[in-house]
Structures are given as C-alpha cells and as structure tokens.
Amino acid sequence: MGKVTIILIVILLVAIVAGCVVLAYWDFPAPSSRVEKVLPDARFPK
C-alpha cells in the first residue's frame, strides 16, 4: 500500500509541475472583443 501511495503522489506532483510549465510558457491570445459598459453616476461619490 505504501508504494502505491508514493507512486500516486509522484504522478500528482508531475502533473502539477507540468501544468505550471504549460501555463507559464503557453502564449495565450489576448481577448480581441471590445467591452463597453455604462456606469451610473450614482455609483460614484460626489
């Protein structure tokens, strides 16, 4: 049972490290759609 647990922990750690590497080096495209939102004047203090 101990060896199975160690193998599962190692696989989990490798998956986490691989996910971090992918997120660090993958070039995500920036959103290209324009967002416009009207903010009411009551929301800001006078």
Contact map, one row per residue, 1 for C-alpha under 8 A:
1111100000000000000000000000000000000000000000
1111110000000000000000000000000000000000000000
1111111000000000000000000000000000000000000000
1111111100000000000000000000000000000000000000
1111111110000000000000000000000000000000000000
0111111111000000000000000000000000000000000000
0011111111100000000000000000000000000000000000
0001111111110000000000000000000000000000000000
0000111111111000000000000000000000000000000000
0000011111111100000000000000000000000000000000
0000001111111110000000000000000000000000000000
0000000111111111000000000000000000000000000000
0000000011111111100000000000000000000000000000
0000000001111111110000000000000000000000000000
0000000000111111111000000000000000000000000000
0000000000011111111100000000000000000000000000
0000000000001111111110000000000000000000000000
0000000000000111111111000000000000000000000000
0000000000000011111111100000000000000000000000
0000000000000001111111110000000000000000000000
0000000000000000111111111000000000000000000000
0000000000000000011111111100000000000000000000
0000000000000000001111111100000000000000000000
0000000000000000000111111100000000000000000000
0000000000000000000011111110000000000000000000
0000000000000000000001111111000000000000000000
0000000000000000000000001111100000000000000000
0000000000000000000000000111110000000000000000
0000000000000000000000000011111000000000000000
0000000000000000000000000001111100000000000000
0000000000000000000000000000111110000000000000
0000000000000000000000000000011111000000000000
0000000000000000000000000000001111100000000000
0000000000000000000000000000000111110000000000
0000000000000000000000000000000011111000000000
0000000000000000000000000000000001111100000000
0000000000000000000000000000000000111110000000
0000000000000000000000000000000000011111000000
0000000000000000000000000000000000001111101000
0000000000000000000000000000000000000111111100
0000000000000000000000000000000000000011111100
0000000000000000000000000000000000000001111110
0000000000000000000000000000000000000011111110
0000000000000000000000000000000000000001111111
0000000000000000000000000000000000000000011111
0000000000000000000000000000000000000000000111
